Structures are given as C-alpha cells and as structure tokens.
Amino acid sequence: MPATVVITGPMIAPEAETLLRGHDIACIAIEPARVDSDLKRLCAEHRPEGLIVRYGTVDASVMDASDRLRVIANHGVGYDNIDVAAATARGLPVLITRGANALSVAEMAVTLILALVKRLPRFDATVKSGGWRPPGVLPIELAGKRVGLVGYGATGRETARLLQPFRVELAAFDPGLAPEPGAPPVRLVSRIEELLSWADIVSLHAPLTEATRNLLDRERLRCMKPGAVLVNCARGQIIDEAALDEALRDGRLAGAALDTFATEPCPSGLPLLTAPNLITTPHVAGVTQEAFARMGMIAAANVASILRGTELVAENLVNPEVLAPGRAGSAR
C-alpha cells in the first residue's frame, strides 16, 4: 500500500525522491514560508506516515495531527527543531543524516579561519575604499598556531583533518568522547576553560543542547587568549551574542566568523553585525550541492528503513529506545 511523507520545505534531491518512489512512498512538500501555518493542517489532511524535516519545528501537536505517523527524519545533522521527548513518548523514531555535511561544514570552518588570520575583510574593505595597506594591520601565518575544537564528532574530526597540512597544534573539548581509531591526533581536554585559554583559534562544532546553550558566555569568552579568533559553524545559540559583541569591540578578540546566529534570519539592527573584525555568512556551511544530495539520500533511506523495513543505520537514530521492543509506533 502506498505511503505518504510530508516534507517541511522544498522537495529533496531528485535522487532521494527516486529512492522513495522506488519504495512506493509519495512526497508532499510545503513551501518554507508556509511550514508554520500549513504543517499541522496538511498532516491532519493527508495523515502521512513520515515527516522529513527541513524547516520549522516539529512538536507534539504536529505529531498528533497524523494518526498514522511512524517516523520523523531530519534533513540535517542537528535535531533541536524536533521535540525528541514527545516523539519518544509516542514511539516515534527520530533519525538524522549524521555526517552528511561534515566535509562541507569543515571546509567552511577552515575557510573562515584563514579569512580571519589573513585579515581578509579589513584588506578587502581598504582596497575597495581607495586605500592600500592599513598601518599596523598584518596577516599572520596559520602554521604553529593552536586550534581548539569545541566538539569532536564527525565535523570536528573532518576540520582537524583539513587543518593538519597547515602544521597547527590541535586540541578538542568533547565530554565523554573517547579517541576514535583513525581520527587525527588531537589532545582531548576535560574542561572547556582549559581549551579556551590555550587556543589561538577556537572553532565550534558542538550540537545545540541544554548543556551547550550559551556555552560561550561572557565569563568563558573572557577565558580566551587576548587576540584569539572564534569561528562558529555549529549553532548560534551556543554563543552569548551580546558578550561576543563586547569582546570584539573592546579588542579582546582579534576577530570572529559566524555562519549561525541565535535568531535566523538575523533581526534588523542586530548590534553584533556592526562589530569590527566580524565575518558573517547566512548559515550556508552545510548546504553545498554535494551535502544537499547526501542529506536527501540519507533522509530518504532513514524513512524507508522504518516504513518499508529496509536496513536501518543505527547511528542515525536519535532515540533508539523506541525500537527496543519492536518496530516504530509501538506506543501509538
């Protein structure tokens, strides 16, 4: 019997659609601007067995709108936009596309690190305004610098791999994580304050959880070395933006580069956006063409694993306890 999946956003990659059609699964896509207003209505109307989440928030009320819902697959690595506790209570597996955009995000992180240490924004603005070499502003070499990674999962490890040819020193803070065979050699530290005070460059690669929300608050930003730089390609809520604004304006930090923000799109007039030595990008680190295709294929495979009993990649399952006694939907 055909199954239906609602996609909260534009249609996924064509090859992912083909995969779903091959399993007799039809897709209904919602325009991003209409996700908040239409999602519950469409779930009640079409009673989908699955959700593929690209935009918007999936809470208990969305889950309850379809009495046939059996799986929620996020089209991405994070899942802070899904009420996992509510899904677990309803026996609904939540799956993510673990590692699908790790290389894309890592490449952006390294690009932003280089842009900061080479002072590219300042030099670009100076030349375009008719000037030349601003006095007292010099690029620095990356070789020999200390890079601290906050989070050492797939993206953190990929960032470390890309940085190795630059001959940097690497350390990482990721509580509870043991060194992985084949991963780049890094020193794992047990306290984030130790990492921040040691590093010349700090790059964030942690998921957003209650433990990481405002992880870099005013006190921890003050732990960073004077003249250090900060890169965030993870989640905006990990940083206290007002405290970062202060650190950039008073010169304690030499620069920062942000691909993510606490509120997206950024609100008009956000003071941080006018801070000196700040590079911004619009949350695009993980959405390269290649990563988009990988995320679509993994999300589609995740849906098929539950709805059609195909092979389940266990590491993509956020709440494995829902499948312990049997297949999904046991609590519904």
Rosetta blueprint (number, residue, H / E / L):
1 M L
2 P L
3 A E
4 T E
5 V E
6 V E
7 I E
8 T E
9 G L
10 P L
11 M L
12 I L
13 A L
14 P H
15 E H
16 A H
17 E H
18 T H
19 L H
20 L H
21 R H
22 G H
23 H L
24 D L
25 I E
26 A E
27 C E
28 I E
29 A E
30 I L
31 E L
32 P H
33 A H
34 R H
35 V H
36 D H
37 S H
38 D H
39 L H
40 K H
41 R H
42 L H
43 C H
44 A H
45 E H
46 H H
47 R L
48 P L
49 E L
50 G E
51 L E
52 I E
53 V E
54 R L
55 Y L
56 G L
57 T L
58 V E
59 D L
60 A H
61 S H
62 V H
63 M H
64 D H
65 A H
66 S L
67 D L
68 R L
69 L L
70 R L
71 V E
72 I E
73 A E
74 N E
75 H L
76 G L
77 V L
78 G L
79 Y L
80 D L
81 N L
82 I E
83 D L
84 V H
85 A H
86 A H
87 A H
88 T H
89 A H
90 R L
91 G L
92 L L
93 P L
94 V E
95 L E
96 I L
97 T L
98 R L
99 G L
100 A L
101 N L
102 A H
103 L H
104 S H
105 V H
106 A H
107 E H
108 M H
109 A H
110 V H
111 T H
112 L H
113 I H
114 L H
115 A H
116 L H
117 V H
118 K L
119 R L
120 L H
121 P H
122 R H
123 F H
124 D H
125 A H
126 T H
127 V H
128 K H
129 S L
130 G L
131 G L
132 W L
133 R L
134 P L
135 P L
136 G L
137 V L
138 L L
139 P L
140 I L
141 E L
142 L L
143 A L
144 G L
145 K L
146 R E
147 V E
148 G E
149 L E
150 V E
151 G L
152 Y L
153 G L
154 A H
155 T H
156 G H
157 R H
158 E H
159 T H
160 A H
161 R H
162 L H
163 L H
164 Q H
165 P H
166 F H
167 R L
168 V L
169 E E
170 L E
171 A E
172 A E
173 F E
174 D L
175 P L
176 G L
177 L L
178 A L
179 P L
180 E L
181 P L
182 G L
183 A L
184 P L
185 P L
186 V L
187 R E
188 L E
189 V E
190 S L
191 R L
192 I H
193 E H
194 E H
195 L H
196 L H
197 S H
198 W H
199 A L
200 D L
201 I E
202 V E
203 S E
204 L E
205 H L
206 A L
207 P L
208 L L
209 T L
210 E L
211 A L
212 T L
213 R L
214 N L
215 L L
216 L E
217 D L
218 R H
219 E H
220 R H
221 L H
222 R L
223 C L
224 M L
225 K L
226 P L
227 G L
228 A E
229 V E
230 L E
231 V E
232 N E
233 C L
234 A L
235 R L
236 G H
237 Q H
238 I H
239 I E
240 D L
241 E H
242 A H
243 A H
244 L H
245 D H
246 E H
247 A H
248 L H
249 R H
250 D L
251 G L
252 R L
253 L E
254 A E
255 G E
256 A E
257 A E
258 L E
259 D L
260 T L
261 F L
262 A L
263 T L
264 E L
265 P L
266 C L
267 P L
268 S L
269 G L
270 L L
271 P H
272 L H
273 L H
274 T H
275 A L
276 P L
277 N L
278 L E
279 I E
280 T E
281 T L
282 P L
283 H L
284 V L
285 A L
286 G L
287 V L
288 T L
289 Q H
290 E H
291 A H
292 F H
293 A H
294 R H
295 M H
296 G H
297 M H
298 I H
299 A H
300 A H
301 A H
302 N H
303 V H
304 A H
305 S H
306 I H
307 L H
308 R L
309 G L
310 T L
311 E L
312 L L
313 V L
314 A H
315 E H
316 N H
317 L E
318 V L
319 N L
320 P H
321 E H
322 V H
323 L H
324 A L
325 P L
326 G L
327 R L
328 A L
329 G L
330 S L
331 A L
332 R L
